[in-house]
């Protein structure tokens, strides 16, 4: 069913997925035109692709008990924060009237769990698509317009049991109409920004729930959408690798990049004499994840920058991202969804204070604006981001969209870095950089409980990292040493075991939930990389935490060692291809393993019993670069003792990866 839904949504999004760009319009003062002549000759004629974010509200009809979606900075609504993609064509006539056609798909935010009102069922709208005409009038580099046309969407009802667990999710497609208005502005190069309001009215349809002893639910969507978007003008040739014209001078004060990654994984059946709540199923499985991210940056002033990264994510890791401590898919989120969900994953300010002296070039890239900066500098970052954006970096094993996929390969697995379910947090980072070394520190929000999507201020996490740079026989290398501590609402393994031993009739997971309080978890990691020849590098990580209390955010690992080899393809005439070969060994503290053996559940694992043995992982991949925008990867992982259980496995996992960068 997930694959069918993915296919339908891909059709709805269409060719616009390649744009992978979200954003809000810049002001005319920020991006002033350099030449009056450019203003005079600007034309809106041509094809375009783009994307949008925004906010929505509305109703699904009386008695539908709608789920509230996260509004980020605004109140939760039936749509919450929204985002999606568009593709279209405009034709400007000699009298300055502009006629066009546009198709788009708009996805809703994730569920606001703390505000979820449980009932026999909850309803939701998953996405809305439109095919609209546009009519506008050109005032040179800006154009007001009206729009309207055909609309469709997908609604869903989640049927709940008495405990509030979802037992079925029937859905239906609905059609209708839409009308709206907006304004679009040419801002830089071939980029335009727009603001648009749309009203969407979908036909009323009744979803039968007789199989669950419930009356039918009439879903009657009436939706208001406010969108802020960016479009990239392709000109008259929509399939050309480069636009047929450059509309305006490019600005050096902003950066737009995007990525999209589709990652399917499968494994054949394996030995599984028993299984528990979080066990990887022994019968084999096929799942996929798909993410699309925009990387938007703007230079605010000298040394000051702001970055915004909205992202849509769809699909699930194997078994819903459960069953392996070193999980096999770095793109898999604990908050998987059958339809794309939009989140503003990153939004942060960055201020760099240069100390003068030698400078280095900064290339244009994701979350990086081209220019120069002092090598000796102090950098301050405040906002929402992933801890791994600034800590535990490695040139050869860091990005599951480009290199190793297993969680224990691209991160120090025993570092329980603070994060919500998709892997992000809010906080501040400060870094002092010198030519041969750097020291950085960060403080972050932590979830309010293990595996929670709610970040809180009353507890927190911190990390300090030292990075040393050196050369051995003229081959560069780096060593990073990090020390971390998190204070969060967790339970103590030894205490839970003692209570359960004294009262054998109690469920140890209920015991653990009842003894949670503010507890400290601390540890360290070592992270090294060494080039040994041109296009050949080694890497390794060693990490450890105290293992006394529950894991809060990342994965069920208390000790981990990993390492491997990365080889570029210059030796066989494929300079941009990469072969990776590596392995990892994960382990648990004695109290942690006793807790699992007693039937305890971790963040990702829990077989109901445990014949303990360290989890061992081998991974190899080949990344084939088709062109500068597209890379295809084949990946194989062999995992013995999955979830530390010698009674189960081994598991052979086969993966493909389609990764586009724009």
Buried (B, 14 or more C-beta within 10 A) or exposed (E): EBEEBBEBBBEBBBEBBBBBBBBBBBEEEBBEBEEEEBEEEBBBBBBBBBBBBBBBBBBBBEEBBBBBBBBBEEEBBBBBBBBBBBBBBBEBEEEEEBBBBBBBBBBBBBBBBEEBEEEBBBBBBBBBBBBBBBEBEBEBBBBBBEBBBBBBBBBBBBBBEEEEEEEEBBBBEBEBBBBBBBBBBBBBBBBBBBBBBBBBBBBEBEBEBEEBEEEEBBBBBBBBBBBBBBBBBBBEEBEEEEBBBEBBBEBEBBBBBBBBBBBBBBBEEBEBEEBBEBBBBBEBBEBBBBBBBBBBBBBEEEBEBBBBBBBBBBBBBBBEBBBBBBBBBBBBBBBBBBBBBBBBBBBBBBBBEBEEEEBEEEEBEBBBBEBEBBBBBBBBBBBBBBBBBBBBBBBBBBBBBBBBBBBBBBBBBBBBBBBBBBBBBBBBBBBBBEEEBBBBBBEBBBBBBBBBBEBBEEBBBBBBBBBBEEEEEEBEBBBBBBBBBBBBBBBBBBBBBEBBEEEEEBEBBEBBBEEBEEBEBBBBBBBBBBBEEEEBBBBBBBBBBBBBBBBBBBBBBBBBBBBBBBBBBEEEEBEBBBBBBBBBBBBBBEBBBBBBBBBBBBBBBBBBBBEBBBBBBBBBBBBBBEEEEBBBBEBEBBBBBBBBBEBBBEBBBBBBBBBBBB
